[in-house]
Amino acid sequence: MTTQDDVRRIALSLPETTEAADRFAFSVPVKGKEKGFVWAWNERVEPKQPRVPRADVLAVRVVDQQDKEALLASDPGKFFTEPHYDGFPAVLVRLPAVELDELEELIVDAWRSLAPKPAVEAFTRERGG
């Protein structure tokens, strides 16, 4: 079982990552703009009302639609989506259902999908892979 504390620790260990001041979200600079790679899912609880952040569900950026479909098919108890994310390269993750090593892999892969190439290369060398 993982929590937002685990997410924060993993995400902030990645180079050039920043945490949003106003919500649970992490981003990396891409061509001068902050691009989110992991954030709390906001659920639509009541129609026509603002979405509500869920501490137990994470939105995680993926490389492409194929990666998204593979994750969704791998374990519906862990991964899901909603119409709001149709066509967008992100998958929703139930934090209590994923193990720490799996969460770290998801977050690192999400970061790698957006981070500047020099940062990714340096990080890969540092980790020996």
NUFI-360113 format. One record per residue (C-alpha): x, y, z. Coordinates in steps of 0.2 Angstrom, whole numbers, plus 5000, padded with zeros to 4 digits. Example, Ala and Ser with C-alpha at 12.3 -4.5 7.8 and 13.67 -1.06 7.14 Angstrom:
BEGIN
  east  north    up
  5062   4978  5039
  5068   4995  5036
END
This chain:
BEGIN
  east  north    up
  5000   5000  5000
  5007   5017  4995
  5002   5035  5000
  5004   5053  4994
  5020   5054  5006
  5028   5040  4995
  5023   5049  4979
  5031   5065  4985
  5047   5057  4991
  5049   5048  4974
  5044   5063  4963
  5055   5076  4972
  5070   5064  4971
  5070   5066  4952
  5080   5081  4945
  5072   5097  4941
  5055   5092  4949
  5045   5105  4957
  5029   5102  4968
  5014   5114  4965
  5011   5126  4979
  4992   5125  4977
  4988   5107  4974
  4996   5089  4975
  5005   5089  4958
  5023   5087  4952
  5031   5094  4936
  5047   5097  4926
  5052   5111  4915
  5050   5108  4897
  5055   5122  4885
  5052   5135  4899
  5035   5128  4904
  5031   5117  4919
  5023   5101  4913
  5015   5089  4925
  5020   5071  4926
  5010   5065  4942
  4996   5073  4951
  4981   5069  4962
  4966   5064  4953
  4951   5076  4954
  4935   5067  4954
  4918   5074  4948
  4907   5069  4964
  4892   5080  4960
  4887   5085  4942
  4891   5103  4937
  4901   5105  4953
  4920   5107  4955
  4930   5091  4955
  4936   5085  4972
  4955   5079  4974
  4957   5061  4979
  4971   5057  4990
  4970   5039  4986
  4971   5040  4967
  4985   5047  4957
  4985   5053  4939
  5002   5047  4931
  5008   5053  4914
  5013   5039  4902
  5023   5038  4886
  5008   5036  4874
  4991   5028  4871
  4999   5011  4869
  5007   5012  4886
  4991   5018  4893
  4981   5003  4886
  4994   4991  4892
  4993   4997  4910
  4974   4997  4909
  4973   4979  4903
  4986   4973  4915
  4976   4976  4931
  4960   4985  4932
  4961   4984  4951
  4976   4996  4950
  4974   5006  4934
  4958   5014  4927
  4953   5030  4917
  4938   5041  4914
  4931   5051  4899
  4941   5066  4905
  4957   5057  4901
  4951   5050  4884
  4965   5053  4871
  4977   5060  4885
  4993   5050  4889
  4989   5047  4908
  4982   5033  4918
  4974   5034  4935
  4982   5023  4949
  4974   5017  4965
  4988   5020  4977
  4982   5007  4990
  4983   4994  4976
  5001   4997  4971
  5017   4992  4979
  5031   5004  4982
  5043   4998  4969
  5029   4998  4956
  5024   5016  4961
  5042   5021  4959
  5043   5014  4942
  5027   5022  4936
  5033   5039  4943
  5051   5038  4936
  5044   5033  4919
  5032   5047  4919
  5046   5059  4923
  5057   5052  4909
  5043   5054  4897
  5043   5073  4899
  5060   5078  4907
  5073   5087  4897
  5085   5074  4888
  5101   5080  4897
  5092   5077  4914
  5086   5060  4909
  5103   5055  4903
  5112   5061  4919
  5099   5052  4930
  5101   5036  4920
  5120   5037  4921
  5119   5041  4940
  5107   5025  4943
  5119   5014  4932
  5106   5010  4919
END
